[in-house]
Amino acid sequence: MSDDRKQLTPTQQAILYKKGANPNWQNTEIANAVGCSDSHVSDTLNRWSPDEMDEDGTVPGQSTISLGSLIFGSVEDVDRDSPAPFSVGFGVVAIGIGLWVWWILVLMNPGEFSETIGNAVMFTSLFWLLVFPVGVFLDSWVLHRVDAAWRPNRIVWPSIAFFVPVIGASMYALYRLSRA
């Protein structure tokens, strides 16, 4: 396979074969025949047409650079059974939780840290209150993009992380780790 070709997953190949063999079928019929969701069929057919796929299950590679690929690197399509990748967004959430734990330690033991370190940790932690919802949204976007088995709601979880930042982001991280 050359560098400008992309290997499709078996599910994506089956979707394109079914659409090529039955061009009048609706996405629901293809999804039932292949054994996947309607949204996965729609996503696959929006990206590639059956005519683009070669006999070896490859399609032309991505020829344009999108904003998402610049932020997240290369997010490949994966099977729903494989574990979801950890993204930049999840890293942001994890760093923020770590900063808040550190700030709590500074508050509990004020004599062990200098005032400068205490203030720096406090202001960084307060800034992270605004960053939590962004990190949660970016991570949930990546999970939807790769069609992961657990795809959190992209509106509810960032909203919770916005209104109750530390608790919301911590709950998101726990759910995310328990379903990874």
HELIX and SHEET records of a PDB file:
HELIX    1   1 PRO A   10  ALA A   21  1                                  12    
HELIX    2   2 ASN A   27  VAL A   34  1                                   8    
HELIX    3   3 ASP A   38  ARG A   47  1                                  10    
HELIX    4   4 PRO A   50  GLU A   52  5                                   3    
HELIX    5   5 LEU A   67  PHE A   72  1                                   6    
HELIX    6   6 VAL A   88  MET A  108  1                                  21    
HELIX    7   7 PRO A  110  GLU A  112  5                                   3    
HELIX    8   8 GLU A  115  ARG A  145  1                                  31    
HELIX    9   9 VAL A  156  PHE A  163  1                                   8    
HELIX   10  10 PRO A  165  SER A  178  1                                  14    
SHEET    1   A 2 ARG A   5  GLN A   7  0                                        
SHEET    2   A 2 THR A  58  PRO A  60 -1                                        
END                                                                             
